[in-house]
Amino acid sequence: MSYWVYILHSTDSDKYYIGQSRNPHRRLEFHNTIEKGYTSRYRPWAILYLKEYQSRQETIKVEKMIKDWKSKEKIRRLIEGEIIV
């Protein structure tokens, strides 16, 4: 079973959202339709980055690592392929 780390981007507000899911496209739909929460304020979202992992533990570890960066520049470099995780 596959797990995915994804990065969403809101063009209107230049915000990123990092998450993990077994079905990232369904999660994108959720983020674009949820009534309340962080992602509801910055719609619409688009997936800019997807990476597949075989274990949920590894996926959670990578998601946390990216979130801990707290750097738009580092996230952009990851999306552009300059950083590999």
C-alpha positions as CSV (number, residue, x, y, z in Angstrom):
1,M,0.0,0.0,0.0
2,S,1.3,3.4,-0.9
3,Y,1.4,6.6,1.1
4,W,2.1,10.0,-0.3
5,V,3.6,13.3,1.0
6,Y,2.0,16.2,-0.9
7,I,2.5,19.9,-1.0
8,L,-0.4,22.2,-2.0
9,H,0.0,25.7,-3.1
10,S,-2.4,28.6,-3.0
11,T,-1.6,30.9,-5.9
12,D,-3.8,33.7,-4.6
13,S,-2.0,33.9,-1.2
14,D,1.3,32.2,-2.0
15,K,0.8,29.8,0.9
16,Y,2.0,26.2,1.0
17,Y,0.3,23.3,2.8
18,I,2.2,20.1,3.5
19,G,0.4,16.9,4.2
20,Q,0.4,13.1,3.8
21,S,-2.3,10.8,2.7
22,R,-3.1,7.4,1.0
23,N,-5.2,9.3,-1.6
24,P,-3.7,12.8,-2.1
25,H,-6.2,13.8,-4.9
26,R,-9.1,13.1,-2.5
27,R,-7.3,15.2,0.1
28,L,-7.0,18.0,-2.4
29,E,-10.7,17.9,-3.0
30,F,-11.2,18.0,0.8
31,H,-8.9,21.0,1.3
32,N,-10.8,22.9,-1.5
33,T,-14.2,22.2,0.0
34,I,-13.8,22.1,3.8
35,E,-16.0,24.7,5.5
36,K,-13.6,25.6,8.4
37,G,-9.9,25.3,9.0
38,Y,-6.6,26.7,7.8
39,T,-6.9,25.5,4.2
40,S,-10.4,27.0,3.8
41,R,-9.0,30.5,4.1
42,Y,-6.6,30.2,1.2
43,R,-8.5,28.4,-1.5
44,P,-8.1,27.3,-4.3
45,W,-5.3,24.8,-3.7
46,A,-3.3,22.9,-6.3
47,I,-0.9,20.0,-5.9
48,L,2.6,21.0,-6.7
49,Y,4.5,18.0,-5.2
50,L,3.8,14.4,-4.7
51,K,6.2,11.7,-3.5
52,E,5.3,8.1,-2.8
53,Y,6.4,6.0,0.2
54,Q,5.8,2.4,1.1
55,S,5.3,2.9,4.9
56,R,3.1,5.3,6.8
57,Q,5.9,5.8,9.4
58,E,8.3,7.1,6.7
59,T,5.6,9.3,5.2
60,I,4.9,10.9,8.6
61,K,8.7,11.4,9.2
62,V,9.2,13.2,5.9
63,E,6.0,15.3,6.3
64,K,7.2,16.5,9.7
65,M,10.7,17.2,8.4
66,I,9.4,19.4,5.6
67,K,7.0,21.2,8.0
68,D,9.9,21.8,10.4
69,W,11.8,23.7,7.7
70,K,9.4,26.7,8.0
71,S,11.0,28.1,4.8
72,K,9.2,28.9,1.6
73,E,12.5,29.0,-0.2
74,K,13.4,25.4,0.9
75,I,9.9,24.2,0.0
76,R,10.3,25.8,-3.5
77,R,13.7,24.1,-3.9
78,L,12.1,20.7,-3.0
79,I,9.3,21.2,-5.5
80,E,11.8,22.2,-8.2
81,G,13.8,19.1,-7.5
82,E,16.9,20.9,-6.1
83,I,16.4,19.1,-2.7
84,I,15.6,15.4,-2.5
85,V,13.9,13.8,0.5
